[in-house]
Amino acid sequence: MSVTTIWQGKRYFESTGPSGFPIRMDATPAYGGEGKGATPMELILAGLAGCIGIDVTMILDKFLDSVRSIEIETVGTRKEEPPKGYTRIELIFKVEGDIPDYRIWKAIELGASKYCSVSDSLSAEIEYRLILNGQEAKRSEPN
């Protein structure tokens, strides 16, 4: 895979990959940017959530009729000193629907351990939580 990134001025860049969809990136004003796009560090979190989200929905495909919504909140903890990479990332799956928690956990675990290329590319510690219908769901086995 190849992605081309072109400078647009100041700290603003635009990337385009094989999909053809442009991705706009800029630094915050604190770093000389104008906020014209997402920061690269935001894109890492978004890419991770998108990757594992796609995997989870593929694994749960035959159960998706029972799912009303899936939201993934991704929280990254960064180093204090440059380079300020992520040391820990927590993904909180907020799912609404009539689906047992163990099915979702199995999909998350499979996605994380076997399918998600983004998580495999990161050195940060990655943890997962599940909130099902507003309640924290601990990992469990089917009844």
C-alpha positions in Angstrom: 0.0 0.0 0.0 1.2 3.5 -0.8 -0.2 6.8 0.5 0.9 10.2 -1.0 1.0 13.2 1.4 1.3 16.7 0.0 2.2 19.8 1.9 -0.6 22.5 1.6 1.2 25.3 3.5 2.2 26.0 7.1 1.6 22.7 9.0 -1.3 21.6 6.7 -0.9 18.3 4.7 -3.3 16.3 2.6 -2.9 12.5 2.1 -4.5 10.3 -0.5 -4.3 6.5 -0.6 -5.6 3.8 -2.8 -9.2 4.5 -1.7 -8.9 8.0 -3.3 -10.4 9.7 -0.2 -8.4 12.7 1.0 -7.3 12.9 4.6 -6.6 16.4 5.8 -4.1 16.9 8.7 -2.9 20.0 10.5 -1.3 20.9 13.7 -3.1 22.8 16.4 -2.5 26.5 16.7 -0.2 25.8 19.6 2.2 24.1 17.1 1.8 26.6 14.3 -1.2 25.0 12.6 -4.5 26.5 11.7 -6.7 23.5 12.7 -7.7 22.7 9.1 -7.7 19.0 9.7 -7.3 16.2 12.2 -4.0 15.9 13.9 -1.9 12.8 13.0 -2.2 11.5 16.6 -6.0 11.8 16.4 -5.9 9.8 13.1 -4.0 7.0 14.9 -6.8 6.6 17.4 -9.4 6.9 14.7 -7.6 4.3 12.6 -7.4 1.9 15.5 -11.1 2.3 16.3 -12.1 1.9 12.7 -9.9 -1.2 12.2 -11.2 -3.0 15.2 -14.8 -1.7 14.6 -14.7 -3.2 11.1 -13.4 -6.5 12.4 -16.0 -6.7 15.2 -18.9 -6.0 12.8 -17.6 -8.6 10.3 -17.3 -11.2 13.1 -20.8 -10.3 14.4 -22.3 -10.0 10.9 -25.1 -12.6 11.4 -26.0 -10.9 14.8 -26.0 -7.3 13.6 -29.8 -7.2 13.2 -29.9 -7.4 17.0 -27.5 -4.4 17.4 -29.0 -0.8 17.3 -25.7 1.1 17.7 -22.0 0.8 18.2 -19.8 3.7 19.4 -16.1 3.3 20.1 -14.5 5.8 22.4 -10.7 5.7 22.1 -8.6 7.3 24.8 -4.8 7.5 24.3 -2.2 8.2 27.0 1.0 9.8 25.7 4.5 10.1 26.9 5.4 13.3 28.7 8.6 14.0 26.6 9.1 14.0 22.9 8.5 11.9 20.9 5.1 11.9 22.7 3.9 8.5 21.4 1.1 6.6 22.9 2.0 4.3 25.8 -1.5 3.1 26.5 -4.8 3.1 24.5 -8.2 2.2 25.8 -11.1 1.4 23.5 -14.5 1.6 25.1 -17.2 -0.2 23.0 -20.6 1.3 23.7 -23.1 -1.1 22.3 -26.9 -0.9 22.3 -28.9 -4.0 21.3 -30.3 -7.4 22.1 -27.0 -9.4 22.0 -25.2 -11.3 24.7 -22.1 -9.7 26.0 -20.0 -12.8 25.5 -20.6 -12.6 21.7 -19.3 -9.0 21.6 -16.3 -9.9 23.8 -15.4 -12.8 21.6 -15.6 -10.5 18.5 -13.4 -7.9 20.3 -10.9 -10.4 21.4 -10.7 -12.1 17.9 -10.4 -8.7 16.2 -7.7 -7.6 18.6 -5.6 -10.8 18.6 -6.1 -12.0 15.1 -7.4 -9.5 12.6 -6.7 -5.8 13.4 -3.6 -4.7 11.5 -3.6 -1.3 13.1 -3.3 -2.7 16.7 -0.7 -5.1 15.4 1.3 -2.1 14.2 1.3 -0.2 17.5 3.7 -0.6 20.5 1.3 0.9 23.0 -0.6 -1.2 25.5 -4.1 -1.6 24.3 -7.0 -2.4 26.6 -10.7 -2.9 25.9 -13.9 -2.2 27.8 -17.5 -3.0 26.9 -20.6 -1.0 27.9 -23.7 -2.9 26.8 -27.0 -1.1 27.0 -25.5 1.4 29.5 -24.0 -1.2 31.8 -20.3 -2.2 32.1 -20.0 -5.8 30.8 -17.0 -7.8 32.2 -15.6 -10.6 30.1 -17.8 -13.7 30.5 -18.6 -17.1 29.0 -21.9 -18.2 27.5 -24.4 -19.6 30.0 
